[in-house]
Amino acid sequence: MKFAAATVFYVIGVAQICAGQTNGTANSPGGVEAASAPLGNSYTVLGGTPQQEALVRSQIQTMQPAVLPLRVVFVPHWKYVDNTRIFQLHVPTGYASALFTHLPSRTVFIDSDRYVSDDSLGYWLAHELGHLATNSPRESDADKAAREYRQRLNEARKRNLH
């Protein structure tokens, strides 16, 4: 169990170090340029498409959370399930999750096969950022903090419609 957790942290750490060693001029496959990180963001988005990365970054920027994650990781469903087992995530009976946060590493995991829409991603990302802001695994604490973040997302969405 400890070996598996250490392996996950090693892989995430190496990916973050390697991502910092690029010069930012390489094009991604298909000629689509990867989304660049706005200045002041001190987190890494891993495993997502350029569109998913840009969406997550814009939503986090809009929400202006008190505590930023260090990593946001998009993983396939099988890896998401494996990570929930490794980190001993306790999901209440009758609930299913497409995102979870590992508080000690400030990492948000997103099940890339299960999130439904951009709006739902923002809704649940606000909840996960609430866990980080309160530094609490309690769902009620995260929901309280997420209210403000969701309100900011809704206001931004309304501004963009007009």
TORSELO-822904 format. One record per atom (N, C-alpha, C): x negated, y, z negated; residue number from 0. Coordinates in Angstrom, 2 decimals. Each point is the difference from the previous one (the first is absolute). Layout:
<guvos>
{{X,Y,Z},NUM}
...
</guvos>
This chain:
<guvos>
{{-0.82,-1.18,0.00},0}
{{0.82,1.18,0.00},0}
{{-0.87,1.25,0.00},0}
{{-1.01,0.04,-0.87},1}
{{-0.88,1.16,-0.05},1}
{{-0.80,0.10,1.29},1}
{{-0.40,-1.14,0.55},2}
{{-0.75,0.01,1.26},2}
{{0.85,0.59,1.12},2}
{{1.27,-0.38,0.06},3}
{{0.89,0.51,1.05},3}
{{0.17,1.52,-0.13},3}
{{0.21,0.48,-1.21},4}
{{0.15,1.43,-0.22},4}
{{-1.29,0.74,0.35},4}
{{-1.13,-0.55,-0.38},5}
{{-1.29,0.61,0.32},5}
{{-0.21,0.04,1.51},5}
{{0.42,-1.05,0.68},6}
{{-0.15,-0.05,1.45},6}
{{0.84,1.09,0.66},6}
{{1.23,0.20,-0.46},7}
{{0.87,1.04,0.57},7}
{{-0.63,1.37,-0.21},7}
{{-0.49,0.28,-1.21},8}
{{-0.62,1.29,-0.26},8}
{{-1.26,0.18,0.83},8}
{{-0.77,-1.04,0.20},9}
{{-1.20,0.08,0.83},9}
{{0.37,0.35,1.44},9}
{{1.00,-0.70,0.55},10}
{{0.40,0.25,1.38},10}
{{0.53,1.42,0.15},10}
{{0.82,0.45,-0.94},11}
{{0.53,1.35,0.07},11}
{{-1.13,1.01,-0.13},11}
{{-0.92,-0.23,-0.90},12}
{{-1.14,0.91,-0.19},12}
{{-0.88,0.07,1.23},12}
{{-0.29,-1.15,0.62},13}
{{-0.84,-0.02,1.20},13}
{{0.71,0.71,1.14},13}
{{1.30,-0.21,0.13},14}
{{0.76,0.66,1.06},14}
{{-0.04,1.51,-0.17},14}
{{0.09,0.46,-1.25},15}
{{-0.03,1.43,-0.24},15}
{{-1.38,0.57,0.31},15}
{{-1.05,-0.70,-0.37},16}
{{-1.36,0.46,0.28},16}
{{-0.24,0.02,1.50},16}
{{0.42,-1.05,0.69},17}
{{-0.19,-0.08,1.45},17}
{{0.79,1.07,0.72},17}
{{1.18,0.31,-0.50},18}
{{0.80,1.04,0.63},18}
{{-0.68,1.35,-0.11},18}
{{-0.75,0.20,-1.06},19}
{{-0.72,1.25,-0.19},19}
{{-1.24,0.11,0.86},19}
{{-0.42,-1.06,0.66},20}
{{-1.21,0.02,0.81},20}
{{0.28,0.25,1.48},20}
{{1.24,0.28,0.36},21}
{{0.30,0.30,1.40},21}
{{-0.19,1.48,0.24},21}
{{-0.29,0.36,1.24},22}
{{-0.20,1.41,0.31},22}
{{1.26,0.68,0.47},22}
{{1.11,-0.75,0.13},23}
{{1.28,0.58,0.34},23}
{{0.18,0.28,1.48},23}
{{-0.96,-0.38,0.87},24}
{{0.14,0.28,1.41},24}
{{0.45,-1.20,0.80},24}
{{0.06,-1.16,-0.61},25}
{{0.40,-1.20,0.73},25}
{{1.50,0.00,0.23},25}
{{0.41,-0.46,1.17},26}
{{1.43,-0.12,0.31},26}
{{0.47,-1.37,-0.39},26}
{{1.25,-0.09,-0.44},27}
{{0.58,-1.28,-0.32},27}
{{0.45,-0.68,1.28},27}
{{0.29,-1.31,-0.05},28}
{{0.42,-0.71,1.21},28}
{{1.22,0.67,0.64},28}
{{0.03,-0.03,1.32},29}
{{1.13,0.57,0.71},29}
{{-0.13,1.49,0.23},29}
{{-1.14,0.59,-0.38},30}
{{-0.24,1.41,0.24},30}
{{0.74,0.92,-0.95},30}
{{0.65,-0.51,-1.02},31}
{{0.71,0.82,-0.97},31}
{{-0.97,0.34,-1.11},31}
{{-0.13,1.28,-0.29},32}
{{-0.92,0.40,-1.04},32}
{{0.61,-0.25,-1.37},32}
{{-0.84,-0.41,-0.94},33}
{{0.46,-0.24,-1.37},33}
{{0.33,1.33,-0.65},33}
{{0.95,-0.02,-0.92},34}
{{0.39,1.21,-0.71},34}
{{-1.15,0.44,-0.90},34}
{{-0.29,1.27,0.04},35}
{{-1.08,0.48,-0.84},35}
{{0.56,0.39,-1.36},35}
{{-0.83,-0.14,-1.01},36}
{{0.43,0.30,-1.36},36}
{{-0.08,1.50,-0.23},36}
{{1.07,0.61,-0.48},37}
{{-0.05,1.42,-0.33},37}
{{-0.99,0.24,-1.13},37}
{{-0.60,1.17,-0.01},38}
{{-0.96,0.32,-1.05},38}
{{0.69,-0.03,-1.35},38}
{{-0.72,-0.44,-1.02},39}
{{0.55,-0.03,-1.34},39}
{{0.62,-1.33,-0.38},39}
{{0.21,-0.89,0.96},40}
{{0.53,-1.32,-0.32},40}
{{-1.15,-0.90,-0.38},40}
{{0.09,-0.57,-1.16},41}
{{-1.09,-0.86,-0.47},41}
{{0.44,-1.45,-0.06},41}
{{0.82,-0.41,0.95},42}
{{0.45,-1.38,0.03},42}
{{-0.20,-0.56,1.40},42}
{{0.01,-1.32,0.07},43}
{{-0.21,-0.70,1.25},43}
{{1.25,-0.79,0.34},43}
{{0.39,0.02,1.27},44}
{{1.11,-0.81,0.48},44}
{{-0.61,-1.11,0.84},44}
{{0.24,-1.25,-0.38},45}
{{-0.60,-1.15,0.67},45}
{{1.07,-0.91,0.58},45}
{{-0.30,-0.60,1.14},46}
{{0.83,-1.05,0.56},46}
{{1.21,0.44,0.78},46}
{{0.29,1.26,0.04},47}
{{1.18,0.46,0.72},47}
{{-0.37,0.49,1.40},47}
{{1.01,0.18,0.82},48}
{{-0.20,0.59,1.31},48}
{{-0.30,1.48,-0.19},48}
{{-0.52,0.66,1.02},49}
{{-0.22,1.46,-0.13},49}
{{1.29,0.75,-0.34},49}
{{1.13,-0.46,0.55},50}
{{1.28,0.65,-0.30},50}
{{0.39,-0.21,-1.46},50}
{{-0.22,-1.22,-0.52},51}
{{0.33,-0.27,-1.40},51}
{{-0.90,0.82,-0.92},51}
{{-1.28,0.09,0.35},52}
{{-0.92,0.78,-0.81},52}
{{0.41,1.47,-0.02},52}
{{0.32,0.54,1.16},53}
{{0.42,1.41,0.08},53}
{{1.29,0.22,-0.80},53}
{{0.94,-0.95,0.08},54}
{{1.25,0.12,-0.74},54}
{{-0.25,0.01,-1.50},54}
{{-0.80,-0.94,-0.49},55}
{{-0.30,-0.08,-1.43},55}
{{-0.68,1.28,-0.46},55}
{{-0.98,0.46,0.76},56}
{{-0.71,1.23,-0.39},56}
{{0.95,1.21,-0.03},56}
{{0.88,0.11,1.00},57}
{{0.90,1.16,0.01},57}
{{1.02,-0.09,-1.15},57}
{{0.47,-1.21,-0.30},58}
{{0.95,-0.15,-1.10},58}
{{-0.66,0.32,-1.34},58}
{{-1.21,-0.48,-0.19},59}
{{-0.70,0.29,-1.26},59}
{{-0.29,1.50,-0.10},59}
{{-0.38,0.62,1.10},60}
{{-0.26,1.43,-0.01},60}
{{1.27,0.78,-0.33},60}
{{1.13,-0.44,0.54},61}
{{1.28,0.66,-0.28},61}
{{0.41,-0.18,-1.45},61}
{{-0.21,-1.20,-0.55},62}
{{0.41,-0.28,-1.38},62}
{{-0.86,0.71,-1.03},62}
{{-1.26,0.30,0.33},63}
{{-0.93,0.65,-0.91},63}
{{-0.04,-0.67,-1.37},63}
{{-0.35,-1.30,-0.04},64}
{{0.01,-0.70,-1.28},64}
{{-1.07,0.52,-0.96},64}
{{0.27,-0.16,-1.28},65}
{{-0.94,0.41,-1.03},65}
{{-1.28,-0.82,0.06},65}
{{0.12,-1.27,0.36},66}
{{-1.15,-0.90,0.08},66}
{{0.04,-0.68,1.37},66}
{{-1.08,0.13,0.75},67}
{{-0.09,-0.66,1.30},67}
{{-0.47,-1.43,-0.18},67}
{{0.43,-0.90,0.86},68}
{{-0.57,-1.35,-0.02},68}
{{-1.43,0.07,0.54},68}
{{-0.80,-1.00,-0.31},69}
{{-1.32,-0.09,0.62},69}
{{0.10,-0.68,1.35},69}
{{0.93,-0.96,0.09},70}
{{0.20,-0.76,1.23},70}
{{1.47,-0.26,0.23},70}
{{0.39,0.02,1.27},71}
{{1.31,-0.47,0.42},71}
{{-0.32,-1.08,1.03},71}
{{0.44,-1.23,-0.29},72}
{{-0.40,-1.14,0.83},72}
{{1.24,-0.66,0.61},72}
{{0.05,-0.03,1.33},73}
{{1.03,-0.74,0.71},73}
{{-0.51,-1.43,0.16},73}
{{0.79,-0.97,-0.44},74}
{{-0.40,-1.40,0.11},74}
{{1.15,-0.81,0.59},74}
{{-0.33,-1.10,0.70},75}
{{1.07,-0.88,0.49},75}
{{0.71,-0.65,-1.18},75}
{{1.20,-0.51,0.25},76}
{{0.84,-0.54,-1.07},76}
{{-0.70,-1.08,-0.82},76}
{{-0.69,-0.93,0.67},77}
{{-0.65,-1.10,-0.75},77}
{{-1.05,0.55,-0.95},77}
{{-0.71,1.05,0.40},78}
{{-1.03,0.58,-0.86},78}
{{0.65,0.81,-1.12},78}
{{1.11,0.63,0.30},79}
{{0.75,0.75,-1.01},79}
{{0.45,-0.94,-1.11},79}
{{0.58,-1.14,0.39},80}
{{0.46,-0.99,-0.97},80}
{{-1.18,-0.53,-0.82},80}
{{-1.12,-0.24,0.67},81}
{{-1.19,-0.49,-0.69},81}
{{-0.51,1.04,-1.01},81}
{{0.02,1.28,0.38},82}
{{-0.44,1.05,-0.92},82}
{{0.92,0.13,-1.19},82}
{{1.31,-0.16,0.20},83}
{{0.91,0.06,-1.15},83}
{{-0.30,-1.13,-0.97},83}
{{-0.39,-1.16,0.52},84}
{{-0.36,-1.12,-0.86},84}
{{-1.32,0.28,-0.72},84}
{{-0.99,0.49,0.74},85}
{{-1.32,0.27,-0.58},85}
{{0.10,1.03,-1.12},85}
{{0.76,1.08,0.24},86}
{{0.13,1.07,-0.98},86}
{{1.11,-0.26,-1.01},86}
{{0.63,-1.16,0.07},87}
{{1.05,-0.42,-0.93},87}
{{1.11,1.04,-0.09},87}
{{0.47,0.44,1.17},88}
{{1.09,0.95,0.07},88}
{{1.29,-0.67,-0.46},88}
{{0.70,0.65,-0.89},89}
{{1.26,-0.54,-0.50},89}
{{1.14,0.82,0.59},89}
{{0.68,-0.58,0.98},90}
{{1.15,0.65,0.63},90}
{{1.26,-0.52,-0.69},90}
{{0.85,0.90,-0.50},91}
{{1.22,-0.45,-0.67},91}
{{0.85,-0.88,0.93},91}
{{0.73,-0.94,-0.59},92}
{{0.84,-0.91,0.75},92}
{{1.00,0.79,0.84},92}
{{0.13,-0.41,1.25},93}
{{0.93,0.65,0.90},93}
{{-0.60,1.16,0.76},93}
{{-1.23,0.38,-0.31},94}
{{-0.66,1.09,0.69},94}
{{-1.01,-0.54,0.99},94}
{{-0.17,0.71,1.07},95}
{{-1.06,-0.30,0.96},95}
{{-0.76,1.29,0.22},95}
{{-1.27,-0.09,0.26},96}
{{-0.76,1.22,0.20},96}
{{-0.78,-0.07,1.30},96}
{{-0.18,1.15,0.61},97}
{{-0.81,0.10,1.20},97}
{{-1.27,0.80,-0.30},97}
{{-0.09,0.56,-1.22},98}
{{-1.18,0.73,-0.44},98}
{{-0.24,-0.33,-1.47},98}
{{-1.25,0.03,-0.41},99}
{{-0.30,-0.04,-1.42},99}
{{-1.31,0.71,-0.24},99}
{{-0.21,0.42,-1.24},100}
{{-1.20,0.75,-0.38},100}
{{-0.78,-0.79,-1.02},100}
{{-1.31,-0.10,0.23},101}
{{-0.90,-0.56,-1.00},101}
{{-0.62,1.19,-0.72},101}
{{0.47,0.26,-1.22},102}
{{-0.39,1.20,-0.73},102}
{{-1.50,0.12,-0.27},102}
{{-0.69,-1.07,-0.47},103}
{{-1.42,0.17,-0.31},103}
{{-0.84,0.46,1.20},103}
{{0.34,-0.45,1.20},104}
{{-0.79,0.39,1.18},104}
{{0.65,1.15,0.77},104}
{{1.19,0.47,-0.45},105}
{{0.76,1.05,0.67},105}
{{0.19,-0.32,1.48},105}
{{0.40,-1.25,0.24},106}
{{0.22,-0.48,1.37},106}
{{1.47,-0.30,0.21},106}
{{0.56,0.54,1.08},107}
{{1.38,-0.28,0.38},107}
{{-0.05,-1.01,1.15},107}
{{0.67,-1.13,-0.19},108}
{{0.07,-1.04,1.03},108}
{{1.36,0.11,0.69},108}
{{-0.02,-0.03,1.33},109}
{{1.23,0.07,0.78},109}
{{0.09,-1.27,0.84},109}
{{1.13,-0.69,-0.12},110}
{{0.27,-1.19,0.82},110}
{{0.39,0.51,1.38},110}
{{-0.94,-0.04,0.94},111}
{{0.23,0.58,1.32},111}
{{1.07,-0.73,0.80},111}
{{0.33,-1.22,-0.40},112}
{{1.03,-0.77,0.70},112}
{{1.40,0.26,-0.54},112}
{{0.12,0.69,-1.15},113}
{{1.31,0.11,-0.63},113}
{{0.52,1.42,-0.17},113}
{{-0.82,1.02,0.19},114}
{{0.60,1.32,-0.17},114}
{{0.85,0.31,1.23},114}
{{1.17,0.56,-0.24},115}
{{1.06,0.08,1.00},115}
{{-0.13,1.23,0.89},115}
{{-0.19,1.16,-0.58},116}
{{-0.02,1.24,0.78},116}
{{-0.94,1.00,-0.66},116}
{{-0.27,1.08,0.73},117}
{{-0.86,1.05,-0.53},117}
{{0.60,0.63,-1.24},117}
{{1.33,0.18,-0.01},118}
{{0.67,0.60,-1.16},118}
{{-0.10,-0.91,-1.22},118}
{{0.18,-1.31,0.22},119}
{{-0.08,-0.92,-1.15},119}
{{-1.43,-0.07,-0.51},119}
{{-0.97,0.12,0.90},120}
{{-1.40,0.00,-0.44},120}
{{-0.24,1.20,-0.93},120}
{{0.49,1.17,0.38},121}
{{-0.17,1.18,-0.85},121}
{{0.71,-0.15,-1.33},121}
{{1.20,-0.58,0.02},122}
{{0.78,-0.19,-1.23},122}
{{-0.77,-0.88,-0.98},122}
{{-0.50,-1.13,0.48},123}
{{-0.69,-0.93,-0.89},123}
{{-1.42,0.45,-0.31},123}
{{-0.64,0.72,0.91},124}
{{-1.32,0.54,-0.28},124}
{{0.08,1.00,-1.14},124}
{{1.08,0.79,-0.03},125}
{{0.21,0.94,-1.11},125}
{{0.07,-0.76,-1.33},125}
{{0.67,-1.15,-0.01},126}
{{0.09,-0.81,-1.21},126}
{{-1.39,-0.47,-0.43},126}
{{-0.79,-0.48,0.96},127}
{{-1.34,-0.50,-0.34},127}
{{-0.89,1.13,-0.48},127}
{{0.12,1.18,0.59},128}
{{-0.76,1.15,-0.48},128}
{{0.47,0.41,-1.39},128}
{{1.26,-0.28,-0.32},129}
{{0.51,0.23,-1.35},129}
{{-0.70,-0.89,-1.02},129}
{{-0.28,-1.24,0.39},130}
{{-0.77,-0.89,-0.89},130}
{{-1.37,0.61,-0.29},130}
{{-0.64,0.54,1.04},131}
{{-1.33,0.60,-0.18},131}
{{0.07,1.25,-0.85},131}
{{1.00,0.84,0.23},132}
{{0.13,1.26,-0.74},132}
{{0.22,-0.24,-1.48},132}
{{0.79,-1.04,-0.31},133}
{{0.28,-0.29,-1.41},133}
{{-0.98,-1.01,-0.59},133}
{{-0.81,-0.62,0.86},134}
{{-0.93,-1.06,-0.41},134}
{{0.74,-1.07,-0.80},134}
{{1.17,-0.36,0.51},135}
{{0.86,-0.94,-0.70},135}
{{0.55,-1.04,0.96},135}
{{0.04,-1.27,-0.43},136}
{{0.60,-1.03,0.85},136}
{{1.53,-0.03,-0.11},136}
{{0.57,0.80,-0.89},137}
{{1.45,-0.02,-0.21},137}
{{0.71,0.66,1.18},137}
{{1.01,-0.68,0.51},138}
{{0.75,0.49,1.15},138}
{{0.75,1.30,-0.31},138}
{{0.53,0.11,-1.20},139}
{{0.75,1.21,-0.36},139}
{{-0.91,1.23,-0.02},139}
{{-1.22,-0.16,-0.49},140}
{{-0.95,1.11,-0.01},140}
{{-0.34,0.43,1.43},140}
{{-0.23,-0.98,0.86},141}
{{-0.34,0.29,1.40},141}
{{1.16,0.69,0.71},141}
{{1.23,-0.44,-0.27},142}
{{1.17,0.62,0.63},142}
{{0.17,1.45,-0.42},142}
{{-0.28,0.30,-1.27},143}
{{0.11,1.39,-0.47},143}
{{-0.98,0.90,0.77},143}
{{-1.23,-0.45,0.12},144}
{{-1.01,0.78,0.72},144}
{{0.32,0.08,1.49},144}
{{0.58,-1.07,0.54},145}
{{0.29,-0.06,1.44},145}
{{1.10,0.96,0.42},145}
{{0.89,0.38,-0.91},146}
{{1.11,0.89,0.35},146}
{{-0.51,1.29,0.64},146}
{{-1.00,0.60,-0.62},147}
{{-0.56,1.25,0.50},147}
{{-0.65,-0.22,1.37},147}
{{-0.72,-1.11,0.17},148}
{{-0.66,-0.28,1.27},148}
{{1.03,-0.23,1.10},148}
{{1.06,-0.71,-0.32},149}
{{1.06,-0.26,0.99},149}
{{0.72,1.29,0.37},149}
{{0.17,0.87,-0.95},150}
{{0.64,1.28,0.27},150}
{{-0.85,0.80,0.98},150}
{{-1.31,0.00,-0.19},151}
{{-0.89,0.72,0.92},151}
{{0.07,-0.60,1.41},151}
{{0.08,-1.32,0.09},152}
{{0.13,-0.65,1.31},152}
{{1.30,0.41,0.67},152}
{{1.09,-0.01,-0.76},153}
{{1.31,0.37,0.56},153}
{{0.02,1.45,0.46},153}
{{-0.59,0.89,-0.78},154}
{{-0.05,1.42,0.40},154}
{{-0.81,0.17,1.28},154}
{{-1.11,-0.69,0.11},155}
{{-0.82,0.08,1.21},155}
{{0.74,-0.56,1.21},155}
{{0.74,-1.07,-0.20},156}
{{0.77,-0.61,1.08},156}
{{1.08,0.98,0.47},156}
{{0.67,0.67,-0.95},157}
{{1.04,0.97,0.36},157}
{{-0.60,1.18,0.76},157}
{{-1.18,0.46,-0.43},158}
{{-0.66,1.12,0.70},158}
{{-0.35,-0.40,1.43},158}
{{-0.43,-1.23,0.19},159}
{{-0.39,-0.45,1.34},159}
{{1.20,-0.20,0.92},159}
{{1.18,-0.22,-0.56},160}
{{1.20,-0.17,0.81},160}
{{0.52,1.34,0.52},160}
{{-0.31,1.07,-0.71},161}
{{0.52,1.32,0.39},161}
{{-0.97,0.76,0.82},161}
</guvos>
